[in-house]
């Protein structure tokens, strides 16, 4: 267990469904169902599955923001961070004194680079905000840190005085990455960070994340539906279907020898640049639709 930095034990996330005149609970949706994962230090684990499989809900639960956006959500199980200062901490039972430190240790990169940055703040202030909240650095130290972070993600210090709308989508995601690194986190949760970007820009951002992961020994949960991207960046893959992790293993093993029927169908649906395979791809899409029914 010494190399495990984040552990999920029997994690369940349930959303109540209300109906009727008095808005009584009439049903519920199991978004995450009995998930168990041991995530090792320095590892990049890809969380894959189709839309609605529970990937993003899992990430938001780990980052501990789900209750803010959905107050009625029911979460049970354990999310344990090792080590948290000297001791481990269960995120679902976190107290006020530990929450600030946890925010420093676990950061998130969101899917949409256009909505995840405050349009009224300068880029330098956006990156500096986590330092204001979570550290006691002096003004000069924070300014130096912001400049250093911009350089790390391929931007320059002059760009700190611009607003987000002055940047392209790829540059905005670089800014979001710089913000996520501000407090020296142990774990980064990347929720489909390249899905809104052009293909050519996706490669640049993915390679940047891989370089930063190696340099800072980051642990990354990379949530995505693009299997080719996940194969490129991940050391392990967890396949989610209807809220459950139906398959988990080393990337090469999952791609070369999938065990679960859903994983096999998911891999077979990867598009290939061969028009002769058109009918075969159509069959695989129909199979995926049948899984979702």
ZISUL-V125881 format. One record per residue. N is the residue number from 1. PSI is psi in whole degrees, -180 to 180 (999 if undefined). Layout:
# ZISUL-V125881
n=N psi=PSI
n=N psi=PSI
This chain:
# ZISUL-V125881
n=1 psi=-9
n=2 psi=-27
n=3 psi=0
n=4 psi=125
n=5 psi=-26
n=6 psi=129
n=7 psi=130
n=8 psi=123
n=9 psi=117
n=10 psi=48
n=11 psi=127
n=12 psi=136
n=13 psi=124
n=14 psi=130
n=15 psi=124
n=16 psi=150
n=17 psi=124
n=18 psi=148
n=19 psi=172
n=20 psi=176
n=21 psi=-40
n=22 psi=9
n=23 psi=56
n=24 psi=147
n=25 psi=122
n=26 psi=-18
n=27 psi=-172
n=28 psi=159
n=29 psi=124
n=30 psi=98
n=31 psi=-36
n=32 psi=129
n=33 psi=104
n=34 psi=53
n=35 psi=131
n=36 psi=121
n=37 psi=138
n=38 psi=115
n=39 psi=122
n=40 psi=154
n=41 psi=132
n=42 psi=4
n=43 psi=149
n=44 psi=113
n=45 psi=126
n=46 psi=129
n=47 psi=112
n=48 psi=160
n=49 psi=166
n=50 psi=171
n=51 psi=134
n=52 psi=5
n=53 psi=-10
n=54 psi=7
n=55 psi=-54
n=56 psi=-37
n=57 psi=-40
n=58 psi=-46
n=59 psi=-44
n=60 psi=-29
n=61 psi=-42
n=62 psi=-41
n=63 psi=-12
n=64 psi=42
n=65 psi=-4
n=66 psi=-38
n=67 psi=-23
n=68 psi=-34
n=69 psi=-23
n=70 psi=82
n=71 psi=-25
n=72 psi=-1
n=73 psi=147
n=74 psi=121
n=75 psi=131
n=76 psi=162
n=77 psi=-158
n=78 psi=138
n=79 psi=105
n=80 psi=127
n=81 psi=125
n=82 psi=140
n=83 psi=148
n=84 psi=107
n=85 psi=-113
n=86 psi=-19
n=87 psi=159
n=88 psi=162
n=89 psi=138
n=90 psi=113
n=91 psi=-34
n=92 psi=-13
n=93 psi=26
n=94 psi=144
n=95 psi=171
n=96 psi=-34
n=97 psi=-25
n=98 psi=-16
n=99 psi=-37
n=100 psi=-41
n=101 psi=-38
n=102 psi=-39
n=103 psi=-33
n=104 psi=-35
n=105 psi=-29
n=106 psi=119
n=107 psi=164
n=108 psi=141
n=109 psi=121
n=110 psi=166
n=111 psi=-45
n=112 psi=108
n=113 psi=-11
n=114 psi=-26
n=115 psi=-11
n=116 psi=-7
n=117 psi=134
n=118 psi=117
n=119 psi=-14
n=120 psi=0
n=121 psi=146
n=122 psi=152
n=123 psi=-42
n=124 psi=-38
n=125 psi=-34
n=126 psi=-45
n=127 psi=-30
n=128 psi=-23
n=129 psi=-45
n=130 psi=-31
n=131 psi=-39
n=132 psi=-41
n=133 psi=-40
n=134 psi=-5
n=135 psi=169
n=136 psi=30
n=137 psi=149
n=138 psi=167
n=139 psi=-42
n=140 psi=-37
n=141 psi=-41
n=142 psi=-40
n=143 psi=-41
n=144 psi=-39
n=145 psi=-43
n=146 psi=-45
n=147 psi=-42
n=148 psi=-41
n=149 psi=-41
n=150 psi=-41
n=151 psi=-38
n=152 psi=-30
n=153 psi=12
n=154 psi=20
n=155 psi=173
n=156 psi=167
n=157 psi=-29
n=158 psi=-30
n=159 psi=-9
n=160 psi=-22
n=161 psi=20
n=162 psi=164
n=163 psi=157
n=164 psi=-33
n=165 psi=-12
n=166 psi=2
n=167 psi=156
n=168 psi=171
n=169 psi=-43
n=170 psi=-39
n=171 psi=-38
n=172 psi=-39
n=173 psi=-32
n=174 psi=-40
n=175 psi=-42
n=176 psi=-37
n=177 psi=-43
n=178 psi=-42
n=179 psi=-41
n=180 psi=-25
n=181 psi=-6
n=182 psi=-38
n=183 psi=19
n=184 psi=58
n=185 psi=159
n=186 psi=-34
n=187 psi=134
n=188 psi=127
n=189 psi=113
n=190 psi=107
n=191 psi=93
n=192 psi=58
n=193 psi=-13
n=194 psi=3
n=195 psi=-24
n=196 psi=7
n=197 psi=157
n=198 psi=154
n=199 psi=-42
n=200 psi=-36
n=201 psi=-32
n=202 psi=-46
n=203 psi=-40
n=204 psi=-45
n=205 psi=-41
n=206 psi=-46
n=207 psi=-36
n=208 psi=-45
n=209 psi=-38
n=210 psi=-40
n=211 psi=-43
n=212 psi=-37
n=213 psi=-41
n=214 psi=-41
n=215 psi=-41
n=216 psi=5
n=217 psi=47
n=218 psi=150
n=219 psi=125
n=220 psi=129
n=221 psi=109
n=222 psi=105
n=223 psi=127
n=224 psi=162
n=225 psi=-10
n=226 psi=105
n=227 psi=-32
n=228 psi=-38
n=229 psi=-44
n=230 psi=-41
n=231 psi=-36
n=232 psi=-37
n=233 psi=-22
n=234 psi=148
n=235 psi=-30
n=236 psi=158
n=237 psi=136
n=238 psi=121
n=239 psi=124
n=240 psi=139
n=241 psi=120
n=242 psi=42
n=243 psi=-6
n=244 psi=149
n=245 psi=105
n=246 psi=-17
n=247 psi=140
n=248 psi=130
n=249 psi=-178
n=250 psi=145
n=251 psi=-50
n=252 psi=-38
n=253 psi=-44
n=254 psi=-40
n=255 psi=-36
n=256 psi=-28
n=257 psi=65
n=258 psi=143
n=259 psi=-37
n=260 psi=142
n=261 psi=-35
n=262 psi=-42
n=263 psi=-43
n=264 psi=-45
n=265 psi=-38
n=266 psi=-43
n=267 psi=-37
n=268 psi=-18
n=269 psi=-3
n=270 psi=125
n=271 psi=145
n=272 psi=149
n=273 psi=54
n=274 psi=109
n=275 psi=-21
n=276 psi=-22
n=277 psi=10
n=278 psi=-46
n=279 psi=-37
n=280 psi=-41
n=281 psi=-36
n=282 psi=-41
n=283 psi=-41
n=284 psi=-37
n=285 psi=-39
n=286 psi=-37
n=287 psi=-44
n=288 psi=-39
n=289 psi=-37
n=290 psi=-35
n=291 psi=-34
n=292 psi=-12
n=293 psi=999
